[in-house]
Amino acid sequence: MSLVDAVCDELPRLGDAVSVRRVLVRIGPLSGVVPDALQFAFDVAVEGTPIAGAHLDIEEVAGNALELKAVEVVDGPENR
């Protein structure tokens, strides 16, 4: 939920006519986050939010990385 909340909090700054297509995160094995579990949780958490339909891409890296790397947006919700 924190990831979804963080992305949703940025939407007003980006403008009313944008929609989120993709969220990219970097996760390391020492972060304590299981990529498959995060993918499942994200898919459930976005339902009913302004970023519903967004796709989560996970980049697995070494170490303890856990970061939001990028958010891909498009102008207008019809461009999803």
N, C-alpha and C positions, 0 to 999 in steps of 0.2 A: 504494500500500500504506500510506503514511503516513496518509492520510485514513481508510482502513478501520481501521487500528490505533488512531487517535485516538478514533474512535467506539466501538470495542470496549472500549477502556480505561475509558470512562465507564459502561459497562453495569453493573458491580457497584455503583456508586454509586446507580444508578436502581432497583435491586432485581431479584430473580429473575424476576418475572412480567411483565416488559416486553419488547416486541419493537420493533425499529426499522422504521418504515414508510417514512420519507423522510429524506434528507440534503440540505440546501440549502447550496450554496456560492456565493460571489461571486467572479467572475473578471474582471479587466481585461485589455485587450489588451497592456499593458506588463508583465504578470506573467510572460510566457514560457510560459504554459500554454495549450494548444490545447483548447478546450472539447470538441470531438468526440473527441479522443484521451483526455481525462480520462473522458468518459462510457464509452467502450469499456473502458478499463482498470478503472474502478470495477466495471462489470458482471462482469468476469472475476475481480477481486480479492475480491469478496464471497462467491463460491462457497465453501462449506465453512467459513464463519465464522459467528459468532453473529448477524451482521446479513444473512445470505443472504436474498435477496428484497427487500431495501431498494431504493428507487428514488432515483436521484441527480437533483436539480433544480439546474440551473446558471443563475444570474442573471448576465448579462453587464453589466458596469458600466465606466465610464471609468477610465483610469489604470492603476495597477499593483496593484490590489486582488487578493488571493488569501486568502480567509478562509472558514472554516466558519461559516456564519450561523445555522443551526438544525438540530436533529435532532428529527424527529417520532416520538414513541413512543406505543405503545398498550399497555394492560394485557393481558397474556396473548398468547402466540404465535398463538392461534386467531383473533385479531382482525385479522390482517394484511390 
